[in-house]
Amino acid sequence: MPRPSRLLALTLLTLGLAIPTAGAAPALGTGAATATPVAAAAVAANGRIAYVAYGPADIPFGPPTQADVWLMNADGTGRVNVTDSPTVDDTEPAWSPDGTQLAFVSDSFTRTLTVMNADGTGRRSVIDGAYSPSWGPDGSRIAVLRSRDGVPSAIVIVDVATGVETIVTEHATMEPVWSPDGGRIAFVDVREEQYPDPVTGEPQVGAQHEIVVINTDGTGEQVVSAGDPGSDRATFLEEDRAPAWSPDGSMLVFMSQAQVPSCCGSWQLWAVNRDGSAITDLTGDETVNDLYPSWSPDGASIVFTRSSNGANDLYTMPAPTALPVAARAVSPLAVSPVAVSPVAVSPLAVTGPATPLTTDGNAQDPSWGVLATTPPTATLTVALRSGRESGGRVVSTPTGIACGRDCTEAFPTGTTVTLRAVPRTDSTFVRWLGACTGTKRTCTVTMADERRVVAVFRHR
């Protein structure tokens, strides 16, 4: 049976309640994610967004809903369920750097790190006990929080092909995310912090989740969410979660909840430079909870979950270009310039309008990835000519042509293909015709459009 959604677990953690492990309905809309997006909320075409939505479950004696990974275009259109697994939960999607694959966590009990192609095909398991996957920039490894029996939880780097693990740190609680340059990993851990008692002013020591950055070899640890000296963040306690790197690696955005002087305020999105300076509240709206941010591939926007009255929807807002950002004086009921209906009424972020992408209350945990494009191709065809039966064969580098068994192949345009003629023992190679010329056994063809090559052999 599925366990609670990440948002439900977050709510119960905030309230200090026990998290149920069976039969709990998720704290979000339970209808299928098929509502029409807000048409006027379009943003510039910019990759695709993976996210989590709930639908009917097919689990005997289990809860009525389960989680799937869905995809949508950057403007909220084209929503499609790419896992469609009614018997398990599929959560925490993360795009590969080239946009061709998705990593996610499958089954709330085994927490299996799973990888599939972006269209939902080629699904394969990597390791169990995994949380919060984040791809490395070379697309061959994934950082996860690894839960292991009898061993402290650790952030590990997993080789996708082999499953081999490398420990980064065992002093971590959740949510690792790999920096775009591959050198550092941001994560969440509980750290002690001093603050004044809200009544007496006497110094107190408390512990809350902070955003920590570490080198991939486990050195150079730094807490970056504590706040500048003398600021409110440096004076009081906040619960900080869900870090996300900007595409250029210069900033982190994360969600934060004030704990002292008054516990359990609303979750808001903050941003900080990678060195911990100029920390800035980006949303600052106490009437809603803004959660789990992700940057657009071009760094111009941030997508996040806005939770209000038990419903969860995806919103975008302009990303900061530099920190700190001067806050705008706006009404909590300010309307986005693109809003066309009452449901689209939205407070502004300090960087600009917060624009809804979904309105059915059933979307959360977004990951914004690049749009993988297939390069244009051109077809290379090879023919064999000899006086009688074939006097040899032709093979190519890169592979694709193995003529006379396979004599046609499409190569990306711009590819230089080397052809090699291999005569039979009773034949000799004579010459090339067509796109290749000469009498040497090898020739090269640069693919710009359709090419045809003839290899001429002669029997002895």
Residue, then its C-alpha position, 0 to 999 in steps of 0.5 A: m500500500p502506498r505511503p503518504s505523499r511528500l506534501l502530506a508527510l511535510t504537513l505532518l512533520t510541521l505539525g509534529l504529528a506521526i506520519p501514517t504508513a498505511g491507508a492514508a489519503p493524500a492531502l491533495g485533489t484526488g481527481a485525475a489530472t485532466a483539467t484544462p490548464v489556464a490558457a492565458a498563463a503561457v510562458a515561453a516554450n522552454g523544455r518540459i515539466a515533470y511532476v506528480a499527480y494522483g489517480p485511482a489506485d488498483i491496490p487490494f485493501g489499500p488507499p483509493t489513490q496513488a501517485d504517477v509521474w506526469l509530463m507537461n509543456a512549459d505552458g501547462t499544455g500537453r499533460v500526459n501520464v508517463t508511468d501509469s502504475p496503478t499498483v505503486d507510487d511513482t514520485e520525485p521525478a528528476w530530468s537527466p541533463d540532456g532531457t532524454q531520461l527521467a529518474f524517479v522513486s517507485d513504490s513507497f515501501t522499497r523506494t526503488l531508484t528507477v530510470m526510464n526514457a522520457d516517453g515512459t519506455g525502457r523502465r529499469s530499476v537501479i537500487d532500493g532505499a533511495y530518496s530524492p534523485s538528482w542527476g550528475p551533469d554527465g548523465s551517467r550518475i545520480a545522487v540520492l539519499r540512501s536508506r540502508d538497514g543498520v547503516p546511517s542514511a547517506i548521500v551516495i552517488v550511484d552509477v546508473a549502468t552498474g549500480v555501484e555507490t560512492i558515499v559523499t556524506e553520512h551527515a545528511t537528512m534529505e534532498p540532495v541536488w547536484s550542482p550544474d558544474g558537477g563539483r558540489i551537492a546541496f542537501v538538507d540536514v539538521r544543524e544547531e543554531q543559537y537564537p534569543d528566547p522570544v520572551t526573555g531574550e536569553p540565548q537558546v540553542g535549537a536545531q532545524h533543517e538547514i541547506v548545506v553544500i558540500n564537495t562531491d568528495g565530502t570536503g568543504e561543507q558549508v551551511v548556506s541558509a543561516g542568513d547574513p549576520g545580524s539579519d532575522r534569519a541569523t537571529f531566529l530559526e527556520e525550517d529550510r528544505a528542497p534546494a534547487w540550483s540555478p542553471d549557472g550554479s550561482m544561486l540556490v532557491f529553496m523553501s523555508q518556514a519560520q519557526v521562532p519567534s512563532c512556530c510553523g509559519s507559511w512555507q515561502l521560497w527563498a534564494v541565496n548565492r552559492d556562498g551563502s550571501a544575500i539571502t532573499d525571500l522571493t514569495g513572502d505570501e503568508t496566505v499560501n504555502d510555496l514548495y519544492p521549486s525547480w529552475s527552468p533550463d534557461g534560468a529565467s523562471i522557477v516552477f513550484t508547488r503552491s498549496s492552499n486549502g488542501a489543493n496543490d497546483l503548479y505555478t511559475m514566476p520570474a527567477p531572480t537575476a541577481l541577489p538580493v532582490a528589492a521587494r515590491a510593495v503589492s497587495p496580497l490580492a494583486v492579479s497577474p497581468v495574464a489572469v483571465s478568470p477568478v481562479a488565476v488571481s495570484p499574489l506577486a513574487v518579488t520578481g514578478p507575477a506568480t502564474p498558475l500552470t494547473t488549476d485542478g489541485n492535483a499537481q506537485d513536486p515539479s522538475w523542469g528539464v530541457l527539451a530533448t531534440t532529435p538532430p536532423t538526419a541524412t540517409l547513406t546508401v551503399a551498393l556493391r557491384s562486381g562481375r558475378e556474385s558479391g565480391g566483398r562487403v562494406v562496413s562503416t564507422p560510426t557503425g550502421i552500415a554492414c553491407g551486403r546485410d545492412c546497406t542503408e543507415a540514417f546518420p545525424t547531419g554533419t557526421t563524417v562517416t568512414l566506409r571500409a571496403v573488405p573484399r573476399t579472398d577471391s576478389t579485389f577492390v577496384r574503386w568507389l563511385g558516387a559520393c566516394t571516389g578513388t581506389k583506396r579501400t577507405c573513404t569518408v562521406t560527410m552527411a549533409d543530405e542523402r548520399r549514395v556510394v557504390a563499391v566496385f569489386r572484381h573477381r580474380 
